[in-house]
Amino acid sequence: MRTYIVTFRSVTYAQRGEALLSGAGIRCTLGRTPRWMEKQGCGYALWLKVNEAGGALALLRDAGIPPRRVWAQRADGKLEEVSV
């Protein structure tokens, strides 16, 4: 199962995203975005472990909670930014 890190521009968006996804039965963890991922100061992110993040990202977009960036864990364990 791949890990995805979905970053947001504010803690409010991240908290709303966590509530939305949790309510839909998608497990996620809210936390500070690692500094190396954010060039515009500190931010907040959700960590997801799902087979396909597309459903989670569609829920966020439909609810008006836009992610800033999305990172996916590769087979070798490294993270790479993916298009949303």
Biopython code that builds the backbone (N, CA, C, O; Angstrom):
import numpy as np
from Bio.PDB.StructureBuilder import StructureBuilder

atoms = [
    (1, "MET", "N", (0.848, -1.176, 0.000)),
    (1, "MET", "CA", (0.000, 0.000, 0.000)),
    (1, "MET", "C", (0.893, 1.238, 0.000)),
    (1, "MET", "O", (1.837, 1.328, 0.785)),
    (2, "ARG", "N", (0.596, 2.180, -0.870)),
    (2, "ARG", "CA", (1.398, 3.392, -0.981)),
    (2, "ARG", "C", (0.970, 4.415, 0.053)),
    (2, "ARG", "O", (-0.183, 4.447, 0.485)),
    (3, "THR", "N", (1.920, 5.246, 0.437)),
    (3, "THR", "CA", (1.640, 6.365, 1.322)),
    (3, "THR", "C", (1.618, 7.628, 0.486)),
    (3, "THR", "O", (2.471, 7.830, -0.379)),
    (4, "TYR", "N", (0.639, 8.475, 0.748)),
    (4, "TYR", "CA", (0.529, 9.766, 0.084)),
    (4, "TYR", "C", (0.579, 10.854, 1.139)),
    (4, "TYR", "O", (0.036, 10.696, 2.232)),
    (5, "ILE", "N", (1.229, 11.953, 0.810)),
    (5, "ILE", "CA", (1.237, 13.132, 1.670)),
    (5, "ILE", "C", (0.579, 14.248, 0.877)),
    (5, "ILE", "O", (1.063, 14.644, -0.184)),
    (6, "VAL", "N", (-0.530, 14.750, 1.404)),
    (6, "VAL", "CA", (-1.300, 15.798, 0.736)),
    (6, "VAL", "C", (-1.114, 17.075, 1.546)),
    (6, "VAL", "O", (-1.517, 17.134, 2.708)),
    (7, "THR", "N", (-0.507, 18.100, 0.945)),
    (7, "THR", "CA", (-0.252, 19.345, 1.659)),
    (7, "THR", "C", (-1.343, 20.368, 1.371)),
    (7, "THR", "O", (-1.981, 20.344, 0.318)),
    (8, "PHE", "N", (-1.541, 21.266, 2.332)),
    (8, "PHE", "CA", (-2.564, 22.308, 2.235)),
    (8, "PHE", "C", (-1.943, 23.651, 2.584)),
    (8, "PHE", "O", (-0.874, 23.710, 3.192)),
    (9, "ARG", "N", (-2.615, 24.731, 2.197)),
    (9, "ARG", "CA", (-2.075, 26.074, 2.453)),
    (9, "ARG", "C", (-2.341, 26.551, 3.867)),
    (9, "ARG", "O", (-1.731, 27.523, 4.315)),
    (10, "SER", "N", (-3.252, 25.877, 4.586)),
    (10, "SER", "CA", (-3.545, 26.315, 5.950)),
    (10, "SER", "C", (-3.953, 25.122, 6.809)),
    (10, "SER", "O", (-4.362, 24.077, 6.302)),
    (11, "VAL", "N", (-3.831, 25.306, 8.110)),
    (11, "VAL", "CA", (-4.254, 24.262, 9.035)),
    (11, "VAL", "C", (-5.763, 24.049, 8.939)),
    (11, "VAL", "O", (-6.244, 22.934, 9.139)),
    (12, "THR", "N", (-6.511, 25.106, 8.635)),
    (12, "THR", "CA", (-7.965, 24.982, 8.514)),
    (12, "THR", "C", (-8.341, 24.024, 7.390)),
    (12, "THR", "O", (-9.183, 23.146, 7.580)),
    (13, "TYR", "N", (-7.720, 24.184, 6.214)),
    (13, "TYR", "CA", (-7.991, 23.270, 5.103)),
    (13, "TYR", "C", (-7.591, 21.845, 5.479)),
    (13, "TYR", "O", (-8.320, 20.900, 5.178)),
    (14, "ALA", "N", (-6.459, 21.685, 6.124)),
    (14, "ALA", "CA", (-6.009, 20.350, 6.514)),
    (14, "ALA", "C", (-6.983, 19.718, 7.506)),
    (14, "ALA", "O", (-7.298, 18.534, 7.389)),
    (15, "GLN", "N", (-7.460, 20.490, 8.476)),
    (15, "GLN", "CA", (-8.417, 19.971, 9.457)),
    (15, "GLN", "C", (-9.745, 19.609, 8.793)),
    (15, "GLN", "O", (-10.333, 18.573, 9.103)),
    (16, "ARG", "N", (-10.210, 20.448, 7.894)),
    (16, "ARG", "CA", (-11.448, 20.136, 7.172)),
    (16, "ARG", "C", (-11.273, 18.875, 6.327)),
    (16, "ARG", "O", (-12.169, 18.034, 6.255)),
    (17, "GLY", "N", (-10.112, 18.756, 5.692)),
    (17, "GLY", "CA", (-9.828, 17.566, 4.893)),
    (17, "GLY", "C", (-9.795, 16.310, 5.740)),
    (17, "GLY", "O", (-10.323, 15.272, 5.341)),
    (18, "GLU", "N", (-9.177, 16.399, 6.906)),
    (18, "GLU", "CA", (-9.124, 15.253, 7.811)),
    (18, "GLU", "C", (-10.533, 14.830, 8.230)),
    (18, "GLU", "O", (-10.849, 13.641, 8.228)),
    (19, "ALA", "N", (-11.371, 15.787, 8.585)),
    (19, "ALA", "CA", (-12.746, 15.480, 8.996)),
    (19, "ALA", "C", (-13.532, 14.845, 7.851)),
    (19, "ALA", "O", (-14.260, 13.873, 8.054)),
    (20, "LEU", "N", (-13.383, 15.400, 6.645)),
    (20, "LEU", "CA", (-14.093, 14.886, 5.484)),
    (20, "LEU", "C", (-13.679, 13.444, 5.174)),
    (20, "LEU", "O", (-14.530, 12.568, 5.018)),
    (21, "LEU", "N", (-12.374, 13.206, 5.086)),
    (21, "LEU", "CA", (-11.891, 11.879, 4.725)),
    (21, "LEU", "C", (-12.199, 10.858, 5.814)),
    (21, "LEU", "O", (-12.587, 9.728, 5.517)),
    (22, "SER", "N", (-12.031, 11.250, 7.064)),
    (22, "SER", "CA", (-12.351, 10.337, 8.166)),
    (22, "SER", "C", (-13.826, 9.972, 8.146)),
    (22, "SER", "O", (-14.190, 8.819, 8.378)),
    (23, "GLY", "N", (-14.673, 10.954, 7.870)),
    (23, "GLY", "CA", (-16.103, 10.709, 7.780)),
    (23, "GLY", "C", (-16.473, 9.781, 6.642)),
    (23, "GLY", "O", (-17.496, 9.098, 6.697)),
    (24, "ALA", "N", (-15.639, 9.754, 5.607)),
    (24, "ALA", "CA", (-15.869, 8.875, 4.455)),
    (24, "ALA", "C", (-15.203, 7.512, 4.640)),
    (24, "ALA", "O", (-15.230, 6.672, 3.741)),
    (25, "GLY", "N", (-14.607, 7.303, 5.814)),
    (25, "GLY", "CA", (-13.970, 6.017, 6.092)),
    (25, "GLY", "C", (-12.556, 5.885, 5.579)),
    (25, "GLY", "O", (-12.026, 4.776, 5.513)),
    (26, "ILE", "N", (-11.929, 6.997, 5.211)),
    (26, "ILE", "CA", (-10.554, 6.989, 4.722)),
    (26, "ILE", "C", (-9.650, 7.428, 5.863)),
    (26, "ILE", "O", (-9.733, 8.566, 6.325)),
    (27, "ARG", "N", (-8.791, 6.530, 6.316)),
    (27, "ARG", "CA", (-7.913, 6.847, 7.437)),
    (27, "ARG", "C", (-6.818, 7.807, 6.995)),
    (27, "ARG", "O", (-6.211, 7.633, 5.938)),
    (28, "CYS", "N", (-6.573, 8.817, 7.815)),
    (28, "CYS", "CA", (-5.529, 9.788, 7.521)),
    (28, "CYS", "C", (-5.013, 10.359, 8.831)),
    (28, "CYS", "O", (-5.668, 10.277, 9.870)),
    (29, "THR", "N", (-3.815, 10.943, 8.755)),
    (29, "THR", "CA", (-3.178, 11.547, 9.917)),
    (29, "THR", "C", (-2.807, 12.977, 9.569)),
    (29, "THR", "O", (-2.207, 13.232, 8.526)),
    (30, "LEU", "N", (-3.165, 13.913, 10.444)),
    (30, "LEU", "CA", (-2.861, 15.322, 10.256)),
    (30, "LEU", "C", (-1.550, 15.666, 10.939)),
    (30, "LEU", "O", (-1.298, 15.233, 12.063)),
    (31, "GLY", "N", (-0.709, 16.447, 10.258)),
    (31, "GLY", "CA", (0.547, 16.871, 10.863)),
    (31, "GLY", "C", (1.172, 18.014, 10.100)),
    (31, "GLY", "O", (0.665, 18.438, 9.061)),
    (32, "ARG", "N", (2.283, 18.511, 10.626)),
    (32, "ARG", "CA", (3.025, 19.586, 9.950)),
    (32, "ARG", "C", (3.700, 19.026, 8.711)),
    (32, "ARG", "O", (4.209, 17.905, 8.709)),
    (33, "THR", "N", (3.694, 19.815, 7.678)),
    (33, "THR", "CA", (4.381, 19.427, 6.451)),
    (33, "THR", "C", (5.884, 19.474, 6.690)),
    (33, "THR", "O", (6.386, 20.445, 7.256)),
    (34, "PRO", "N", (6.618, 18.431, 6.265)),
    (34, "PRO", "CA", (8.077, 18.497, 6.386)),
    (34, "PRO", "C", (8.607, 19.745, 5.676)),
    (34, "PRO", "O", (8.167, 20.070, 4.574)),
    (35, "ARG", "N", (9.538, 20.432, 6.303)),
    (35, "ARG", "CA", (10.035, 21.710, 5.779)),
    (35, "ARG", "C", (10.582, 21.610, 4.357)),
    (35, "ARG", "O", (10.428, 22.547, 3.574)),
    (36, "TRP", "N", (11.213, 20.500, 4.013)),
    (36, "TRP", "CA", (11.799, 20.392, 2.678)),
    (36, "TRP", "C", (10.733, 20.328, 1.584)),
    (36, "TRP", "O", (11.046, 20.540, 0.413)),
    (37, "MET", "N", (9.477, 20.037, 1.946)),
    (37, "MET", "CA", (8.402, 19.959, 0.959)),
    (37, "MET", "C", (7.786, 21.319, 0.656)),
    (37, "MET", "O", (7.256, 21.531, -0.434)),
    (38, "GLU", "N", (7.852, 22.224, 1.598)),
    (38, "GLU", "CA", (7.185, 23.512, 1.447)),
    (38, "GLU", "C", (8.184, 24.628, 1.237)),
    (38, "GLU", "O", (9.110, 24.804, 2.029)),
    (39, "LYS", "N", (7.997, 25.374, 0.178)),
    (39, "LYS", "CA", (8.865, 26.507, -0.110)),
    (39, "LYS", "C", (8.258, 27.808, 0.399)),
    (39, "LYS", "O", (8.938, 28.833, 0.458)),
    (40, "GLN", "N", (6.980, 27.770, 0.767)),
    (40, "GLN", "CA", (6.288, 28.983, 1.199)),
    (40, "GLN", "C", (5.993, 28.923, 2.695)),
    (40, "GLN", "O", (4.849, 29.117, 3.106)),
    (41, "GLY", "N", (6.972, 28.665, 3.483)),
    (41, "GLY", "CA", (6.776, 28.633, 4.925)),
    (41, "GLY", "C", (6.208, 27.307, 5.393)),
    (41, "GLY", "O", (6.249, 26.305, 4.679)),
    (42, "CYS", "N", (5.682, 27.324, 6.596)),
    (42, "CYS", "CA", (5.171, 26.085, 7.165)),
    (42, "CYS", "C", (3.743, 25.840, 6.689)),
    (42, "CYS", "O", (2.995, 26.774, 6.402)),
    (43, "GLY", "N", (3.397, 24.599, 6.615)),
    (43, "GLY", "CA", (2.063, 24.212, 6.189)),
    (43, "GLY", "C", (1.645, 22.957, 6.931)),
    (43, "GLY", "O", (2.338, 22.490, 7.835)),
    (44, "TYR", "N", (0.525, 22.431, 6.543)),
    (44, "TYR", "CA", (-0.011, 21.232, 7.167)),
    (44, "TYR", "C", (-0.355, 20.221, 6.096)),
    (44, "TYR", "O", (-0.632, 20.574, 4.950)),
    (45, "ALA", "N", (-0.333, 18.957, 6.489)),
    (45, "ALA", "CA", (-0.531, 17.894, 5.525)),
    (45, "ALA", "C", (-1.323, 16.750, 6.139)),
    (45, "ALA", "O", (-1.427, 16.609, 7.357)),
    (46, "LEU", "N", (-1.873, 15.947, 5.251)),
    (46, "LEU", "CA", (-2.509, 14.696, 5.638)),
    (46, "LEU", "C", (-1.683, 13.563, 5.067)),
    (46, "LEU", "O", (-1.266, 13.601, 3.909)),
    (47, "TRP", "N", (-1.450, 12.555, 5.891)),
    (47, "TRP", "CA", (-0.783, 11.337, 5.460)),
    (47, "TRP", "C", (-1.868, 10.295, 5.241)),
    (47, "TRP", "O", (-2.665, 10.015, 6.135)),
    (48, "LEU", "N", (-1.890, 9.719, 4.032)),
    (48, "LEU", "CA", (-2.891, 8.722, 3.668)),
    (48, "LEU", "C", (-2.205, 7.424, 3.287)),
    (48, "LEU", "O", (-1.156, 7.442, 2.642)),
    (49, "LYS", "N", (-2.776, 6.315, 3.670)),
    (49, "LYS", "CA", (-2.310, 5.014, 3.193)),
    (49, "LYS", "C", (-3.484, 4.372, 2.487)),
    (49, "LYS", "O", (-4.331, 3.731, 3.109)),
    (50, "VAL", "N", (-3.521, 4.551, 1.196)),
    (50, "VAL", "CA", (-4.622, 4.026, 0.396)),
    (50, "VAL", "C", (-4.069, 3.431, -0.890)),
    (50, "VAL", "O", (-3.001, 3.820, -1.364)),
    (51, "ASN", "N", (-4.811, 2.484, -1.444)),
    (51, "ASN", "CA", (-4.391, 1.897, -2.709)),
    (51, "ASN", "C", (-4.482, 2.905, -3.845)),
    (51, "ASN", "O", (-3.630, 2.940, -4.733)),
    (52, "GLU", "N", (-5.510, 3.710, -3.804)),
    (52, "GLU", "CA", (-5.689, 4.715, -4.844)),
    (52, "GLU", "C", (-6.112, 6.023, -4.189)),
    (52, "GLU", "O", (-7.190, 6.114, -3.603)),
    (53, "ALA", "N", (-5.275, 7.012, -4.289)),
    (53, "ALA", "CA", (-5.567, 8.302, -3.655)),
    (53, "ALA", "C", (-6.554, 9.121, -4.469)),
    (53, "ALA", "O", (-7.057, 10.136, -3.987)),
    (54, "GLY", "N", (-6.839, 8.700, -5.687)),
    (54, "GLY", "CA", (-7.736, 9.462, -6.548)),
    (54, "GLY", "C", (-9.089, 9.734, -5.913)),
    (54, "GLY", "O", (-9.616, 10.839, -6.034)),
    (55, "GLY", "N", (-9.657, 8.746, -5.240)),
    (55, "GLY", "CA", (-10.948, 8.927, -4.585)),
    (55, "GLY", "C", (-10.882, 9.957, -3.475)),
    (55, "GLY", "O", (-11.778, 10.790, -3.338)),
    (56, "ALA", "N", (-9.815, 9.901, -2.679)),
    (56, "ALA", "CA", (-9.642, 10.859, -1.581)),
    (56, "ALA", "C", (-9.450, 12.265, -2.134)),
    (56, "ALA", "O", (-10.026, 13.220, -1.613)),
    (57, "LEU", "N", (-8.656, 12.396, -3.172)),
    (57, "LEU", "CA", (-8.419, 13.715, -3.762)),
    (57, "LEU", "C", (-9.682, 14.270, -4.415)),
    (57, "LEU", "O", (-9.924, 15.476, -4.364)),
    (58, "ALA", "N", (-10.489, 13.401, -5.028)),
    (58, "ALA", "CA", (-11.743, 13.843, -5.626)),
    (58, "ALA", "C", (-12.706, 14.341, -4.543)),
    (58, "ALA", "O", (-13.387, 15.348, -4.736)),
    (59, "LEU", "N", (-12.764, 13.643, -3.414)),
    (59, "LEU", "CA", (-13.608, 14.096, -2.302)),
    (59, "LEU", "C", (-13.181, 15.475, -1.830)),
    (59, "LEU", "O", (-14.022, 16.345, -1.600)),
    (60, "LEU", "N", (-11.879, 15.679, -1.685)),
    (60, "LEU", "CA", (-11.370, 16.976, -1.231)),
    (60, "LEU", "C", (-11.732, 18.081, -2.215)),
    (60, "LEU", "O", (-12.216, 19.142, -1.820)),
    (61, "ARG", "N", (-11.496, 17.825, -3.491)),
    (61, "ARG", "CA", (-11.801, 18.843, -4.509)),
    (61, "ARG", "C", (-13.288, 19.162, -4.557)),
    (61, "ARG", "O", (-13.677, 20.327, -4.631)),
    (62, "ASP", "N", (-14.130, 18.112, -4.513)),
    (62, "ASP", "CA", (-15.584, 18.321, -4.574)),
    (62, "ASP", "C", (-16.093, 19.118, -3.381)),
    (62, "ASP", "O", (-17.096, 19.824, -3.485)),
    (63, "ALA", "N", (-15.406, 19.009, -2.249)),
    (63, "ALA", "CA", (-15.810, 19.727, -1.038)),
    (63, "ALA", "C", (-15.195, 21.120, -0.966)),
    (63, "ALA", "O", (-15.421, 21.841, 0.005)),
    (64, "GLY", "N", (-14.428, 21.508, -1.969)),
    (64, "GLY", "CA", (-13.804, 22.833, -1.969)),
    (64, "GLY", "C", (-12.610, 22.938, -1.045)),
    (64, "GLY", "O", (-12.319, 24.009, -0.512)),
    (65, "ILE", "N", (-11.909, 21.810, -0.852)),
    (65, "ILE", "CA", (-10.717, 21.779, 0.002)),
    (65, "ILE", "C", (-9.530, 21.421, -0.902)),
    (65, "ILE", "O", (-9.134, 20.257, -0.977)),
    (66, "PRO", "N", (-8.973, 22.410, -1.579)),
    (66, "PRO", "CA", (-7.934, 22.120, -2.570)),
    (66, "PRO", "C", (-6.585, 21.781, -1.933)),
    (66, "PRO", "O", (-6.095, 22.526, -1.085)),
    (67, "PRO", "N", (-5.996, 20.679, -2.334)),
    (67, "PRO", "CA", (-4.638, 20.394, -1.870)),
    (67, "PRO", "C", (-3.649, 21.315, -2.575)),
    (67, "PRO", "O", (-3.874, 21.736, -3.710)),
    (68, "ARG", "N", (-2.553, 21.619, -1.889)),
    (68, "ARG", "CA", (-1.500, 22.429, -2.505)),
    (68, "ARG", "C", (-0.616, 21.533, -3.362)),
    (68, "ARG", "O", (-0.378, 21.817, -4.536)),
    (69, "ARG", "N", (-0.139, 20.460, -2.771)),
    (69, "ARG", "CA", (0.724, 19.513, -3.475)),
    (69, "ARG", "C", (0.438, 18.106, -2.957)),
    (69, "ARG", "O", (-0.069, 17.930, -1.849)),
    (70, "VAL", "N", (0.771, 17.108, -3.777)),
    (70, "VAL", "CA", (0.597, 15.711, -3.373)),
    (70, "VAL", "C", (1.891, 14.964, -3.656)),
    (70, "VAL", "O", (2.474, 15.071, -4.735)),
    (71, "TRP", "N", (2.319, 14.213, -2.666)),
    (71, "TRP", "CA", (3.528, 13.410, -2.772)),
    (71, "TRP", "C", (3.147, 11.946, -2.617)),
    (71, "TRP", "O", (2.315, 11.610, -1.774)),
    (72, "ALA", "N", (3.745, 11.069, -3.420)),
    (72, "ALA", "CA", (3.480, 9.636, -3.351)),
    (72, "ALA", "C", (4.781, 8.901, -3.068)),
    (72, "ALA", "O", (5.846, 9.279, -3.554)),
    (73, "GLN", "N", (4.674, 7.854, -2.280)),
    (73, "GLN", "CA", (5.843, 7.031, -1.970)),
    (73, "GLN", "C", (6.060, 6.036, -3.108)),
    (73, "GLN", "O", (5.140, 5.316, -3.495)),
    (74, "ARG", "N", (7.269, 6.003, -3.632)),
    (74, "ARG", "CA", (7.624, 5.071, -4.691)),
    (74, "ARG", "C", (7.930, 3.702, -4.098)),
    (74, "ARG", "O", (7.997, 3.546, -2.878)),
    (75, "ALA", "N", (8.111, 2.732, -4.950)),
    (75, "ALA", "CA", (8.422, 1.361, -4.508)),
    (75, "ALA", "C", (9.724, 1.309, -3.713)),
    (75, "ALA", "O", (9.885, 0.459, -2.839)),
    (76, "ASP", "N", (10.658, 2.222, -4.017)),
    (76, "ASP", "CA", (11.941, 2.225, -3.285)),
    (76, "ASP", "C", (11.865, 3.005, -1.971)),
    (76, "ASP", "O", (12.871, 3.151, -1.277)),
    (77, "GLY", "N", (10.657, 3.513, -1.625)),
    (77, "GLY", "CA", (10.458, 4.222, -0.371)),
    (77, "GLY", "C", (10.624, 5.727, -0.453)),
    (77, "GLY", "O", (10.251, 6.437, 0.480)),
    (78, "LYS", "N", (11.176, 6.229, -1.549)),
    (78, "LYS", "CA", (11.356, 7.674, -1.713)),
    (78, "LYS", "C", (10.054, 8.317, -2.125)),
    (78, "LYS", "O", (9.167, 7.662, -2.673)),
    (79, "LEU", "N", (9.945, 9.612, -1.857)),
    (79, "LEU", "CA", (8.736, 10.360, -2.207)),
    (79, "LEU", "C", (8.952, 11.143, -3.499)),
    (79, "LEU", "O", (10.040, 11.656, -3.758)),
    (80, "GLU", "N", (7.892, 11.223, -4.303)),
    (80, "GLU", "CA", (7.929, 12.032, -5.511)),
    (80, "GLU", "C", (6.622, 12.804, -5.612)),
    (80, "GLU", "O", (5.562, 12.299, -5.242)),
    (81, "GLU", "N", (6.703, 14.022, -6.111)),
    (81, "GLU", "CA", (5.504, 14.832, -6.273)),
    (81, "GLU", "C", (4.717, 14.305, -7.467)),
    (81, "GLU", "O", (5.284, 13.974, -8.508)),
    (82, "VAL", "N", (3.395, 14.233, -7.294)),
    (82, "VAL", "CA", (2.533, 13.767, -8.370)),
    (82, "VAL", "C", (1.536, 14.867, -8.725)),
    (82, "VAL", "O", (1.236, 15.733, -7.902)),
    (83, "SER", "N", (1.034, 14.827, -9.937)),
    (83, "SER", "CA", (0.061, 15.828, -10.391)),
    (83, "SER", "C", (-1.290, 15.550, -9.765)),
    (83, "SER", "O", (-1.677, 14.400, -9.555)),
    (84, "VAL", "N", (-1.997, 16.629, -9.473)),
    (84, "VAL", "CA", (-3.360, 16.467, -8.913)),
    (84, "VAL", "C", (-4.396, 17.024, -9.838)),
    (84, "VAL", "O", (-5.588, 16.974, -9.532)),
]
sb = StructureBuilder()
sb.init_structure("model")
sb.init_model(0)
sb.init_chain("A")
sb.init_seg("    ")
for serial, (resi, resn, name, xyz) in enumerate(atoms, 1):
    if name == "N":
        sb.init_residue(resn, " ", resi, " ")
    sb.init_atom(name, np.array(xyz, "f"), 0.0, 1.0, " ", f" {name:<3s}", serial, name[0])
structure = sb.get_structure()
